[in-house]
Amino acid sequence: MKIAQIVVPGASEYERKSQRIDFAALSEAQHEVGVYADPREVRDADIAHVYGRAKVRIRHVIDAEVVLPEAVEEPWWTTNDQRRTTNLGTFLRKPIQNLIHQTYARLHRTRDDIEWRLFERPPTPEEMATIAVWVDPALGDDDRDGFVAEALVAGNVVVASRTTINVQRLEKGRTGLLVPSNDANELAHAILAALFKPELGQAKTSAARQTISKYRQRQRFRALTQLYDSRIR
């Protein structure tokens, strides 16, 4: 099968990692995969998969809104025994900056020993391994860039906004702490519980270990190829 992957310049980190995972799996399965930034450059493809938002006038187009299983890249699955020396970590995006500042101020009303590391680029597995609690204060369902799946695979306790994808990632709260979106008070309370109630964190990470296999790349690849086949029949 000839597959054109169109990575729109404004594609999110979630979409970009999905493209990398799909490219590796499809190429390994002997499909012919080309990567493009401009849809006009695509020639003679059986199917086009768009990562990001763009109008593409090519037949058999898979767009960014299609629901496929999330996958986590292979380096995250290697056990890392680094000591978790930093309290909190978050992948910083502009829309969540204000909420982080509000929440941090609330945390410091009761604690002055909390360090919150903000990553301006996607964290590496080694960096994630130094974090105790991973926080995703996403404001809406269109924000999938919280690296929650990676944090679960890395063994972090996770606190995340109750967006649609985070409810799925955290099994409705069984494998992590869910809080209302854009609520600094509730976010601060959940962070304090995750940091200073070890029995709670251990229960969440133990439950996560039972479910993280859903992020294996083979799960996404199976659904992806079934979707492609259904479109070109």
C-alpha positions in Angstrom: 0.0 0.0 0.0 1.2 3.5 -0.8 0.5 5.8 2.1 1.1 9.6 2.1 1.5 11.0 5.6 0.8 14.8 5.6 2.3 16.5 8.6 0.7 20.0 8.8 3.2 22.7 10.0 0.9 23.4 13.0 0.5 19.8 14.0 0.4 19.2 17.8 3.0 17.1 19.6 0.4 14.4 20.0 -0.1 14.3 16.2 3.6 14.3 15.5 4.4 11.4 17.8 1.5 9.5 16.3 3.0 10.1 12.8 6.4 8.8 13.9 4.9 5.7 15.4 2.7 5.0 12.4 5.6 5.6 10.0 7.8 3.1 11.8 5.1 0.4 12.0 3.9 0.8 8.5 7.5 0.8 7.1 8.3 -2.3 9.0 5.2 -4.0 7.5 6.6 -3.2 4.0 4.2 -0.5 3.1 5.5 2.4 1.0 5.2 5.5 3.2 6.0 9.1 2.2 6.0 12.1 4.5 4.9 15.5 3.2 4.3 19.0 4.6 2.4 20.2 1.5 -0.5 18.1 0.3 0.1 19.4 -3.3 3.3 17.3 -3.4 1.5 14.0 -3.0 1.5 11.8 -6.1 0.0 8.4 -6.6 -0.9 7.5 -3.1 -3.6 4.9 -2.2 -4.5 6.7 1.0 -3.5 10.0 2.7 -3.3 10.4 6.4 -3.3 14.0 7.7 -1.7 14.8 11.0 -2.9 18.3 12.0 -5.7 20.3 10.4 -5.8 20.9 6.7 -8.1 20.7 3.8 -6.8 17.9 1.5 -8.3 17.1 -1.8 -7.0 13.6 -2.2 -9.2 10.6 -2.2 -9.3 8.2 0.8 -8.2 10.8 3.3 -7.8 10.0 7.0 -7.9 13.2 9.0 -6.7 14.2 12.5 -10.2 13.7 14.1 -10.3 10.0 13.5 -10.2 8.2 16.8 -7.3 5.7 16.9 -5.7 4.0 19.9 -3.0 6.2 21.4 0.5 4.6 21.4 3.7 5.3 23.2 7.1 5.2 21.5 9.5 2.3 22.2 12.1 4.2 24.3 9.5 4.8 27.0 9.1 1.0 27.6 12.7 0.6 28.8 12.8 0.4 32.6 14.5 3.4 34.1 15.7 3.3 37.7 16.7 6.9 38.1 15.8 8.5 41.4 12.7 10.8 41.3 14.2 14.0 42.6 11.7 16.6 41.3 8.2 16.9 42.8 6.2 17.9 39.8 6.6 18.0 36.0 4.4 19.4 33.2 4.8 19.9 29.4 4.3 23.6 29.1 1.8 25.1 26.6 0.8 28.7 26.4 -2.9 28.2 27.3 -2.1 26.5 30.6 0.5 29.0 31.9 -1.9 31.1 33.9 -3.5 28.0 35.6 0.0 26.7 36.5 0.8 30.1 38.1 -2.4 30.1 40.1 -2.0 26.5 41.2 1.6 27.0 42.3 0.6 30.0 44.4 -1.9 27.9 46.2 0.6 25.1 46.8 3.0 27.6 48.4 0.4 28.7 50.9 1.0 25.4 52.7 4.3 24.1 51.4 7.6 25.8 50.4 9.4 22.7 49.3 7.6 21.9 46.1 9.6 22.1 42.8 7.6 22.2 39.6 9.6 21.6 36.4 8.0 23.0 33.3 9.3 21.4 30.0 9.3 23.8 27.0 10.0 20.8 24.7 8.7 17.2 25.0 10.3 15.4 27.9 12.6 12.5 27.3 12.1 9.1 29.2 15.2 9.9 31.2 13.8 13.3 32.3 10.4 11.8 33.1 12.1 9.3 35.3 13.2 12.1 37.7 9.7 13.4 38.2 7.5 12.1 41.1 4.1 13.4 40.0 3.2 14.3 36.4 0.6 17.0 35.9 -1.5 17.8 32.8 -3.7 20.8 33.4 -5.2 20.7 29.9 -8.0 23.2 29.4 -10.0 21.4 26.7 -10.7 18.3 24.8 -8.6 19.6 21.8 -5.4 19.5 23.9 -3.9 16.1 23.8 -0.3 17.2 24.4 -0.1 16.4 28.1 2.2 13.3 27.8 -0.1 11.5 30.2 0.3 8.1 28.5 4.1 8.4 28.6 4.0 9.3 32.3 1.9 6.2 33.0 4.3 4.0 31.1 7.2 5.6 33.0 5.6 4.8 36.3 4.7 8.4 37.4 1.8 9.3 39.6 -0.5 11.4 37.3 -2.8 14.3 38.0 -4.7 15.5 35.0 -7.7 17.6 33.9 -10.9 15.7 33.2 -10.8 16.0 29.4 -12.2 13.3 27.2 -8.8 11.8 26.4 -7.5 12.0 30.0 -10.6 10.2 31.3 -9.7 7.4 28.8 -6.0 7.5 29.7 -6.6 7.3 33.4 -9.4 4.7 33.2 -12.0 7.2 34.6 -9.7 7.9 37.6 -8.6 4.4 38.4 -5.0 4.9 37.3 -4.6 8.6 38.1 -6.2 11.6 39.7 -8.7 13.5 37.6 -9.7 17.1 38.4 -12.1 19.6 36.8 -10.5 21.6 34.0 -9.3 25.2 34.8 -9.8 24.8 38.6 -6.7 25.8 40.4 -8.0 24.9 43.8 -9.0 21.3 42.9 -5.7 20.9 41.0 -3.7 22.0 44.0 -5.6 19.6 46.3 -5.0 16.7 44.0 -1.3 17.5 43.6 -0.9 17.6 47.4 -2.6 14.3 47.8 -0.5 12.7 45.0 2.7 14.1 46.6 2.1 13.4 50.3 -0.2 10.4 50.5 2.1 7.7 49.2 -0.5 4.9 49.6 -2.8 6.8 47.1 0.0 7.2 44.6 1.1 3.6 45.0 -2.5 2.4 44.4 -2.7 4.5 41.2 0.6 3.4 39.7 -0.1 -0.2 40.6 -3.4 0.0 38.7 -1.7 1.7 35.8 0.8 -1.1 35.4 -2.1 -3.5 34.7 -3.4 -1.3 31.9 -0.5 0.3 30.1 -0.2 -2.5 27.5 -3.0 -0.6 25.7 -0.3 1.9 24.7 1.8 -0.7 22.9 2.3 0.2 19.2 0.8 -3.0 17.9 -2.6 -2.0 19.3 -2.6 1.2 17.2 -1.1 -0.5 14.2 -3.8 -3.1 14.1 -6.6 -0.4 14.2 -4.7 1.8 11.7 -4.4 -0.9 9.0 -8.0 -2.0 9.5 -9.1 1.7 9.0 -7.0 2.0 5.9 -8.4 -1.2 4.5 -12.0 -0.1 5.1 -11.4 3.2 3.3 -9.9 1.8 0.1 -12.2 -1.1 -0.5 
